[in-house]
């Protein structure tokens, strides 16, 4: 028999793990709601023409495309695949794809519902996305994004609020981070000063890879873009700057630097728990960013970024709605999960767990357990009932696997006296409790 395996880059989450994920989602959802963001959900499937061309050439290659149903080969015509590019084949054979992120679908929703949505529109979204990437630690093909975006305002107050949101959420989760900030116009200014404005997309790709590939590979990449040695040295010097004012090499870069300083002025009266760092080497490879960009990196843990985002001014125009500026951030829930696990920062008791297992020792006790469980649940106490009469040792073993704090032992004597033997699994203490007081004891 063939061994059953998961698809590469995906994971199962058993009950204990699922509760931990829900804890992360609950913390983030509370944070979003405190800042006035409203919930939104979009389909897993989008039309390919909605997705393609929005993430750059590399992003297009990472899209999961869904093969058309029926006799899809008819679309190829008599020539078959001969002479057709990958993009052409994709569009012929596939009309739909799995969403790559939550931002492009948001822009589509706003454009399609422009008369029903009040601008500025603040929305949060917690849903899975899919990328045909090479799986590795902290990188999956299916993973959840938790996004907060504002559409319909160009105010830098929005950027400042998003920095605060990052700071508060990661503080509540117990993960120390650094919040990195840069501006696409800073990078455009550097490319202009180096004389490679026409190759800006390639330049940002190399900047985005700098931390991973190292300075030597980066220098070589810049030379391949046509830069002389002196220009390479200037670019490296600019990327080492730690102050926005020091990187205003021309009008473009100065515009970006001034907007970063404006965001910092908003935040000057409200100290952050985590450090906000100007990082001129932050590029954010997605091609739709136009203004401030962000990335969040954990402190003391070897892990990639835990979140990122930025300003995008032209995204809704692609869908026929020009003039709507947007800015947003994303939390990488799967990486946050891995970091919390490594740091052992999950709470010992998580919501959704039963408070007790009711353990019946006879057929009469099974009916009694069902009645008690019904009353406890009505009073808001989550409990489980072992569904058949079994040896007490077996029921205790089940309780240990469920990690419930209490076992309620019910025999014929307890049925007659309307009582229950309650054992605290954490201390080993056992007490006889009247049935009427059971909810108070377990709660």
N, C-alpha and C positions, 0 to 999 in steps of 0.2 A: 504494500500500500504506500502511495506517495505521501511523504511527510507534509502535514499541513503547516503553512507558513503565512506570516503577514506579508502584505505588499511592502516592499522596501520603502523606508522613510515614513512609515505609519506606526502607530502604537495603540494597544488596548489599554484601557484604564479600568482596573478592577475597583470594587466599591471604595476601599480605603483611598486609592489614588483619585477616584472621581470626586470624593468629598474634598480632598485637598484642592483640586482644580476649582470646585465650586466656591471654596473659600477665597481663592484668588479673584474669581469673577465677581463675587459679592463685594469684596473690598474695592475693586475698580468701579463697579456699578454705583456704589455709594459715593465714591469720589466724583464720578461724572455728574451725578444728580445734584451734588452740592453746588456745582458750577452752572447749573441750569441746562445741561444737555438732555435731549430727549431721545428715546429709543427708536431705532430703525432696523429693519431686517430686509435683506434682498436675496434673490434666488442664488443657489450655488452655480447654476448654469447662466451664462451670458452669451449673446451673439458674439461670434469672433470679431466682427467688425467693430463691436464696442470695445473689445480688449486690445486688439492688435494696434501697434503704432503708438501706444500710450506709455510704454515702459522702456523704450529704446530697443535696439536690435537684440541685446542680450536677453531682455525681458521677454521679447516675442518668442525666443527659443525655449524659454522655460514654461511657456503656457501649456497646460494639459488640454489637448484638443479632443473633442468627442466625435468619433466617426459617425457620419450620417447613417441612418438606418435604411434598410432596403438595398436595392442594387446600386450602391454608391459608385461603382466603377463606370457607370454610364457617363458620369460627369467628365471623365478623362477624355472621351472622344476616341477617334480612330488612332491618334498618335500615342495613346497611353501616357506614361509618365515621361516619355522622351522629351528632352529640352525644357522641362518645366522646373522652376526653382522650388525650394522648400516652401516658401510663402505661397506661391501659386498653387502648389499641390494641397497645402493646408486649407486654403479657401475653397478649392474645388471639392475636396473630400469631407470637409468638416465645416459645419455652419455654426457650431457652438463650442464653447470651452468652459472649463471650470475657472471661477474667478481667481485672479492672481493676487488681488488685494481688495480692500473695502473702499478705497478712495474713488477709483474710476466708477464703480457702481453708484456711489453717492452722487457724483456729478451727473450721471445719467438720470437718476431719480429726480434730482432738483430740476433738470432741464425738462423732463417729461411732466412734472407736476408744478410748474412755475406759478400757476394761478391758485394753487391750494396751499403752498408753503409760504409762511411769513419770513421775510428776510430782515435781519440776519437770522439764519437757521443754524441752531446748535444741536448736533445730533451725536449720539454715541451708538456704537454697534459692536457686538461681541459674537463673532461667527467664524467658522473655519475658512481658510483659503488654501490653495494648492499650487505648488511650484515643482516643476520637473527638474529639481536640483539634485546634485550628488549628496546623498545622505551622509551626515557625519555628526559628531557630538554637538548638540545645540542647534542642528539644522535638520529639518524634516520636510517631507514632501506634502504632508497634510499637517497644518497647525492652525491654531486659533490666533486671530488678531483682535485686539480690543482697542477700537479707535474712538477718538473724540475730534470732531471737526466743526469749524465755524465757516459758513458760506454766506457771502453777502456783506462783508465788512473788510475794509483795508486797514482798520485801526490796529496799531501795534499793541494796544491793550490786550488784544486777543492772544498774541504771542506771549505776553507777560503772564496771562492767566494760565496758559498751557504749561509754562515753566512751573508755576505754582502747583498745578495739578500733578505734574510729574513728581515734584518734591514731596507733596503730601501723601500721595499714593505709595511711593516707595518707602517713605518713613513709616506709614501704617503697616506695610508688609514686613518691615524690619530688614530691608536690604539697603546698605549704604551704597550710594552711587555718585557719579559725577555726571552732570548734565552739560553736554558739549553743545556750543552754538556757533554757527557760522552763517554766511550769507552767500547766495549764488552770485550776486553782483561782485562780491570780493573775488571770487574765483574767475568771473568773467573779466574783471579788471586785471588780474594777474596774467590771464591768457592774452589779453590785449597788449599789456606791457611787454610780454615776451614775443609778440608778433605772430601768435597762432590763434587768433580769434576764429578763423575759419575752421579750426579743428578743435573747437571747445568741447564737443561731446567726447572725443578721444582723450582730451586732457583731463576731464573730470573722471573718466573711467580709471586713468592711471593714478590720479590723486586718491581716488576711493580705495585703490589697492595698495597704497603706499605703506600703511601699517603692516599689512600682511606680507608684502614682497620685500620690503626693506629699501633703504636709500640707493643702493647700487643698482638694483633692477629699475628703480624709478628714474634715476639719471639716464640709464640706457634707453628707457622708453621715451624720455623727453628728447634725447638726441634723434631717435627715430622719427619724432614729430618735426624735426628740422631745426631744433634749437642749437645755437652755438654754445661753446663751453661757458662763456661769460653769462649768457642768458640762463643756462641751467643753474649756475651758482646763485643768480639773483632769485630765481623761483624758489630754490631751497631755503634761501635766507628769509624770504617773505613767509614761507610756510612754517618757519620756526618762531614767528612773532607771537607774543602772548598778550598783545594789547591791540584792539581794533584801530586805534589812532595811528599806530605805527605802520599799518598796511595800506594806508590811503595813497597808493602809488599813482592813481589817476582818478578822474571823476567817477567812473563806474565803481571802483573799489571804495572810494570815499562815501558814495551813497549807501553801499552795503554796511560800511563801518558805522555810519551815523545811525542807521536803523538799529543795529545791535546795541549801540549806546543808549538809544531811546528805550529799548526794552529793559535795559539795566536800570534806567532812571525810574521806570514804573515800579521796579522791584526793590529800589533802594530803601524804601520805608518799611518793608516787610521782609526781615531776614529769612533766608532759606536754611533748612536743616542740612541740605546737601549743596555741594559746591557747583556753581555755574561757571563753566570754563569756556573762554574764547578759544576756538580751535580752527585756525585757518586751513588745516589739512582735511577738515570734514567736508566731504563732497556730496554724499547721498546720491548714488548713481542714477536714480529715476529721473527721466528727462523732463517731467512736468513741473519741477520745482523752479520758482522764480525769485524767491526772497529769502527770509531767514530759514535756516535748516537746523534740526536738532538731532542729537543722538544721546542715548543714555547708556553708560557703561558701569558695570558693578565694580566695587572697590574690594580688593582682596580675594577675588574669585576669578579663575581662568575661564572666561566665557565671553562670547561676542556681545554685541549690543543687546540691551533688554527693551529697547524702544527707539523710535525715531520718527521724524516727520518734518514738516515745513510748510512754507507759503507757496501756493500755486494760483496764479492769476488768470490763466487762460483755459483751464480744464473744461469748464462747462461750455465754453465757446465751441469746442469740438462737437458738442451735441446741440448746437443751435441756440445757445443762450450766452451771448457775449456780455462782458462788463460785470461779471460776478466773481469777486476775489474770494479765495478760500485759504484756510490754514488749518492744519490738523496734525495730530500726533497719534502714534500707535504704541501699544504695549505688547510685547512678545510673551504671551502667557506660558508657552511651553518652556522657554528659557527661564522665565521667572520661577516656574515649578522646579526646574533642575537646580537653580541657585538656592531656593528655599530648602530643598532637600539636602543639598551639600552643607548649608549653614545650619541645618536642623532648627529652622525658624517657624515651622508650622505649629500652631497651637496643639497642645496635648489632646484637647477635646474639641471636636469639630461638630458643627450642626448637622442634623440629619441622621445621627446615630441613635439607635434604640437606647432608652435608659435602662431597660430591664428585659430579661427573658423569663417568661412565665413557664415553669417546668411542672407539668401535671404528672402524677404518679398512678392515676387510675382513670377509668372511663368517666366516673362521676367528676373527678377533678378536672378532666379535659373540658367538660361543660362549664364548670365553675371558672376555669381559666379564661374561657371565651367570654363569659359574662364580665369578669373583672377587667379584661383587656378592653372591652367595649367601653366601659365606664372611664377607664384611665385615658383612653384616646379622646373621649368627649371632653375631658378636662385638660387636653393639650399635652399629655404625657405620651411620647412615642414609645411603644413597647412591641415586643414580638412574642408569639406563643409557639412553643414547640408543638407541632401539629399532630403528634401521636403519643401514646403512652410508651415510654422507654425507660431504660435504666437511668438512674440519676447521674451516674458517671458519664454516660453518653451525652446527656443534656448539658452537664457542666463543660464538657469538652467543646460542645457547640457554642456555648456562651463565651468561652475563651477565644474561639476563632472570630466571633462577632465583636469581641472586645467591649462587651456591655459592662457597665459598672455594677449592676445588681442582677442576682438570680432570685426569682420569687418561687419558692418550693410549695407545691400544693398537693396535699394528700387528702384522704377521706376525713381525717380529723380536722383539717383546716376547713374543709367544706361544711362540716357540721357546725363548727364554731364561728364561721364567717371570719376567719383570720388568714394570715399568710406568714410563712417563714421566709424572711428576707435576708439574703446573704450579700454583704458588701464584698465584691470581688477584689477590691483594692486593699482592704484591711483584714479580711477574713472574718470579721464580726458577723454574727447572725442573731436576728431578733424576731420575735413573734409580734406581728403588727395586725391590729383590727383592720378589716377590709375597708372600712370607712375612712381610715387614716393613711391608706396606702399611697394615694396620690401625693399627699403632703410629704411623706417620707422619701418617695422617689424623686419628687420635684426639686 
